[in-house]
Every structure is written in C-alpha cells, then in structure tokens.
Amino acid sequence: MAIKPTVIGGAPASPGTPAPSTAPTIIGQPTQRPTALPAATPQPTAVAAAAALTAEVSRLRGIERKALRVERSELARRHPGVDTAVLERAVAVLGTVTPEVFDEAACAAFGLAAQRRFGEIVDRHLKLLHDESVRSAPRHLARLHALLTEVGEALQPPGLLSLKRESARERLNDARPEIDQLRGLLEAGIAPLTQAQAQLQQLGRDAAELFAELSALTIACDDLAERFGGERTHALAERGLSIAKTAGLLQEHQLQTAAAARELAQLVARIHDGVLVALPAWTASVLTAADTRQTDTQRYVLRNALAELLRQLDGP
Amino acid sequence: MADLTLNLTKPGDTAKKLSLNLTKGERFTVRLAWEGQTDIDLHALVCVNSGAGAKASSFDDILSTYNVRRRIGMQEVGTLAKKSDGSFEIHGGALVHSPDATDGDQADIDEWILVDPGKLAPVQGGVIEIPLVTMVHPQDGGRRFRDVKNAVVTIENSSGAQLMRVSLSTQFGEFVGVQMGSIMIDHGSTNFHAVGVGFNGDFNTVLAHFS
C-alpha cells in the first residue's frame, strides 16, 4: 500500500508546477518606498491586569475611623453649574469629616479657620497700602509736578510785563537741588514699590485660592446639613450662611485688590517713564539751550516736551 | 528523561525587536503639617506580609526618627545615618524621610516621607507591605492629636492624585497615633490601601505589632 506523506498546513505542491520566478532585490530601486509607520488604526494595547494581592493589609489594634466618601458626580448633580475644581475641593473637605466625631462643637467650628484667613488677607492688604514707599511716591510726584510747572511758566510767550522775568534755564537751576532730591527719592522707591506689586499679586492669588476654599466649604456645609439631623443641621446651616457671606465680602475685596494692583503698576510706570527717562531728557534740553534769550520756536518745543513730561507724571 | 528541545533559530531569522519598558514606577509622598510646638512624627516600615500580617525583620527596615543614630548619655543608639541636610533613608533610598521637625513652625509641610517602591527588591512567598504611621512624640506631656492645631496628613501618588487626606486634629483627636494605611507591593502591582486606625501607645507598640 502506498503511504502518502503527511502535509502540514495545506496541499502539496504539484511536482509539475513551475516555481514562481524570484526577481533579484535591487538596492536603490526607484520604486522603493520609505519605511512608514503602520497606517492602520492601531488597536489598543491591553494592559495586564494587576496581580491579585495574596495578603490582607495589616492593621494596628485601635479604632477605625472612616471619613465620608462623597462622589464628585453626586455633588455636581446637586450643585449644577459649579466649577469642577470647587466640587473636587468640596469632596476633599467632606473627606476630612468623620461622622462619629463630628459633633455639634465640630459643626460650630466648621470653616472658621478659612474665615479667619479672610481677615488676615484684608490686614495684609491694608498694611501694604500704608507702606511708606507706596504712600510717599505720589506725594513726591505731586511736588515734582508743581516745581516743573513753575519752571514751565518761563516758557510761556513773553507778554508786555515779562521783559525782566527769569529764563527757564535760570528757574530750572534754582529748582534743581529739590528736583534732583525728589528724583533720587523716587528712583530709590522703585525697588520697594516693585516688591509691593509682587506682594499685591500674591495677595490676589491667595484671595482667589481662599475664594475657592470658601465656595467648597459652602457646598460641603450644605451637604453635611442634609446628611446629619437635629442641632447639627441647624448649626451647619448657620455656618453655611456665614461662610457664603464671607465669600461675598472676599469677592468685593478681590475687586479692590485688582484696582490697587492697577494703580500701583501705573505709579511705577509714571516714575520709570516720567522721572527716570523724560525728566533728565527735558532738563538737558533746557540747560543746553542757547545762553541768550530763547527764540519762540525753542520755547515752543520745550513747552511741548514739558507738557508731555507733566502728563506722564500725572498718569492716566 | 528530559524533553528534547532544539534551538529553532536559523541563520537569517529576523532579529527580535528592541523594546524598553515604558512604564514609570508608582511613587508615593506622605506629607504631614501642623501648627504649634507639639512634636509629631511620621514613620514607615518595610515589612513582608506572607499572609500572617506585615513583619519587619531588621532595624534597617524601620524609617523612624527614633531609629536615627544618636548619642543618649554615654550610649550610641539607632541604626540610620543622618545626612548633612538632616534627612535619612532606608533600603538604598527607597524610603526617604525629611529632617525631623520637632514643632509645626514650617511654612507649609513640616515632615514628609517619599516612597519609591521601584527601588525595593521583590520578595518570594509574600508581598512587601509598608505601613505608614504618624504619632505624637510621647515626651510631649501626654498630648493627643486634639491638642494639636491643624494637624493634617496627606498621601499622594506620583501623578499628584490625593489618595488620602486625614485631619488628625478632628478625626483622630483622642489618639496619639494613627495608621493611615499601607503601601502594598505585589510583583509589579503597587497600591496604597487606606486603613485609618487610631491608637494609643508608643512607637514600640507599633514595632511589636509589625515584628
């Protein structure tokens, strides 16, 4: 009996079938294509499941305390439109509440620390506004403005009674010791003013952070008031109202802080652009003008430059 | 007789593609903050749990300020060397402890522990368990957490997700110690498991339990 060979994976090739012609590989063939990353839609790679733990977590002998676990989605449903970050904070706040020990005293103290921080922020703001460098700079600028205005009067077109008046150069020379002193004080004040600007910006950030916390505390208060009953609910409702009022006051304060930050930035710009740049340029123009009486054109140019300088010292 | 095996590679076989493991190992940060003059400490132990509870086998497994080398009277105690910045570590830096803070006067975080499980060698027949504990220093006149202002401990993973936040002052006020939970490392799988148990006892009570 003829035994046929076992064929793996298909029919045997017929002995008579001609072998397919194999063309030689040509390096640098024009039709060769660059290697491309697979274009097909990649299938997600399955991540191996974590091996199951073979041991239970060890616990010290003691009393277990489980904090509340509230899902963000649950809070979102009950407080539609509230920012996700605030909801997450509220979840974190609720996560620090352990029902077994959250008694009436804890309810009455809920959120007090955050409210105290509001007082601290206001105090920091006031301290900053009463800083000597912040208070003195506008006074120095006003005095400088007055001195330059007096000098500028000599640049007005001469009238019938002004034949014997001092020239702008003479007036400037008389006022220069005080002008130079004011310029020095204002220049030295830039560093503390810049520092005050940075502190004010930090204050703004701290206020924003506190506002988010107060908002989260209000939501958490609301949730807890519904969760507990009796006196605790009453106490928490009062706390929620008080925290919400603080958040409202903080919002007003944030507007004041923003306005103060804008004013401080303008003050620094007035000193920089007016006192440190435009003033020396104008002074040099007056002092280097012809020794003899100035022409109408010279006076006009200097008067215009002075008007621009005074505008810069005035600010917007 | 052993099974016969042959090397099935032929000349011209395509070389195996090079590949790297792109998974970054999970790490954990434990942060403790409080206000005031009370001394609170963070502790962590590298234990092996073979099914009968986590057990540390050597003082080299104990990351605690009580295990830092120091001289008490004429006697030198402790195992761990303190670095120049005051920090100390175990298992080649797998667990690092911040300099010991004896009060809560730091601006933000007073003490911290970093856990890098990737630096720990795997163990056979069990999992590595790292219990995380915080305690009031016993020489602080019998104080408990309720006597400490704003004592908060948080645990974060390497992506910054907060895995646990505990107010020691309010949630565990009547205790001197809390086991926050344990980091379990089981053949490539690393997880934090919250426990939240308050207890009264000293650190040797903790050591007795875990050894």
Interface residues (C-beta under 8 A of the other chain):
Chain A: A50 A51 A52 L53 T54 A55 E56 V57 S58 R59 L60 R61 G62 I63 E64 R65 K66 A67 A92 G95 T96 V97 T98 V101 F102 A106 A113
Chain B: C47 N49 S50 G51 G53 A54 G126 V127 E129 P131 V133 N150 V152 Q162 R165 V166 S167 T170 Q171 F172 G173 F175 G177 Q179 G181 S182 M184 D186 H187 G188 S189 N191 H193 V195 G196 V197 G198 F199 N200 V206 H209 F210
